[in-house]
C-alpha cells in the first residue's frame, strides 16, 4: 500500500524507520540519503495506510518488511490483469513475471494519477 500511495520504490520503502513517521501529522519524513534526487521531503500517509500503521506493533526499527514483497507484488498484479506469472518447472518458488512496475506506472501518470484514497 505504501508503494502505491506514495509512488515510491521498494528500496526506499525498506529504508523507512519508525522514527521517521509522524502518525499525528500523517507524514513520513525521508532523509536526503533515502531519495533519488538527494533532497529530503515528506510523504503524506493515506487514511488506509494510517490505519494499518497505527495497528502495527512494535513501533521500532524498520517499518516495512521486504520478505516476499516482490512475490506479493507479482501475484497481485497478475490477479488484477496487470501482468502474468509463468510457473517454472524446476523453480516453483520463483515464477517468471511479465507486467506492471508500480513505481514507473505511478510516476508516468503524474498528478492525474489518483488512487481515490483521501490523505
C-alpha positions as CSV (number, residue, x, y, z in Angstrom):
1,X,0.0,0.0,0.0
2,X,2.9,2.4,0.8
3,X,4.4,1.8,-2.7
4,X,1.0,2.5,-4.3
5,X,0.1,5.5,-2.2
6,X,3.4,7.3,-2.3
7,X,4.6,6.2,-5.7
8,X,7.9,5.1,-4.3
9,X,10.4,2.4,-5.0
10,X,10.8,-0.8,-2.9
11,X,14.3,0.2,-2.0
12,X,13.1,3.4,-0.4
13,X,10.3,1.8,1.4
14,X,12.6,-0.8,3.0
15,X,14.8,2.0,4.5
16,X,12.0,3.8,6.4
17,X,12.3,3.6,10.2
18,X,9.5,4.2,12.7
19,X,11.3,7.3,13.9
20,X,10.7,8.9,10.5
21,X,6.9,8.6,10.9
22,X,4.7,11.2,12.4
23,X,1.4,9.5,12.7
24,X,-0.3,12.5,14.3
25,X,0.5,14.6,11.2
26,X,0.2,11.6,8.9
27,X,3.6,12.1,7.4
28,X,6.7,10.1,6.6
29,X,10.0,12.1,6.5
30,X,12.5,10.8,4.1
31,X,16.1,11.9,4.6
32,X,18.2,13.1,1.7
33,X,20.2,9.9,1.6
34,X,16.9,8.0,1.0
35,X,15.8,9.9,-2.1
36,X,16.8,9.6,-5.7
37,X,17.4,13.4,-6.0
38,X,19.2,13.6,-2.6
39,X,16.6,16.0,-1.3
40,X,14.8,15.3,2.0
41,X,11.0,15.5,1.8
42,X,7.8,14.4,3.5
43,X,5.3,11.9,2.1
44,X,1.6,12.0,3.1
45,X,0.1,8.9,4.7
46,X,-3.3,7.9,3.3
47,X,-6.2,7.0,5.7
48,X,-5.9,3.4,4.8
49,X,-2.1,3.2,5.4
50,X,-2.5,5.2,8.6
51,X,-5.0,2.7,9.9
52,X,-2.6,-0.2,9.1
53,X,0.5,1.6,10.6
54,X,-1.4,2.6,13.7
55,X,-2.3,-1.0,14.4
56,X,1.2,-2.3,13.9
57,X,3.3,-3.2,16.9
58,X,6.1,-2.8,17.9
59,X,6.8,0.6,16.5
60,X,10.6,0.4,16.4
61,X,13.2,-0.4,13.8
62,X,12.2,-0.7,10.1
63,X,8.6,0.0,9.2
64,X,8.3,-2.3,6.2
65,X,9.4,-5.9,5.8
66,X,10.7,-6.8,2.4
67,X,10.2,-10.5,2.9
68,X,8.4,-11.8,-0.2
69,X,7.4,-8.3,-1.2
70,X,8.4,-8.9,-4.8
71,X,6.4,-12.1,-5.0
72,X,3.3,-10.5,-3.4
73,X,3.5,-7.6,-5.9
74,X,3.7,-10.0,-8.8
75,X,0.7,-12.1,-7.5
76,X,-1.4,-9.0,-7.0
77,X,-0.6,-7.6,-10.5
78,X,-1.3,-11.0,-12.1
79,X,-4.7,-11.3,-10.3
80,X,-5.7,-7.7,-11.4
81,X,-4.7,-8.4,-15.0
82,X,-1.7,-6.1,-14.9
83,X,0.8,-8.9,-15.5
84,X,1.3,-12.6,-16.0
85,X,3.0,-15.3,-13.9
86,X,4.5,-18.3,-15.6
87,X,5.5,-21.2,-13.4
88,X,8.9,-22.7,-14.0
89,X,9.1,-26.5,-13.5
90,X,12.4,-26.5,-11.7
91,X,11.6,-23.4,-9.6
92,X,8.1,-23.4,-8.3
93,X,9.1,-20.8,-5.8
94,X,10.3,-18.3,-8.4
95,X,7.9,-17.8,-11.3
96,X,8.6,-15.7,-14.3
97,X,6.8,-12.4,-14.2
98,X,5.9,-10.0,-17.0
99,X,3.9,-7.0,-16.0
100,X,3.4,-3.7,-14.3
101,X,6.1,-1.8,-12.4
102,X,4.0,0.3,-10.0
103,X,6.6,3.0,-9.3
104,X,7.1,3.6,-13.0
105,X,3.4,3.5,-13.7
106,X,2.6,6.0,-11.0
107,X,5.4,8.4,-11.9
108,X,4.5,8.4,-15.6
109,X,0.9,9.1,-14.7
110,X,1.9,12.1,-12.5
111,X,-0.6,14.3,-10.8
112,X,-3.5,13.0,-12.8
113,X,-3.0,9.5,-11.2
114,X,-5.5,9.3,-8.4
115,X,-5.9,6.4,-6.1
116,X,-9.3,7.5,-4.7
117,X,-7.9,7.4,-1.2
118,X,-8.1,10.5,0.9
119,X,-4.9,12.0,2.5
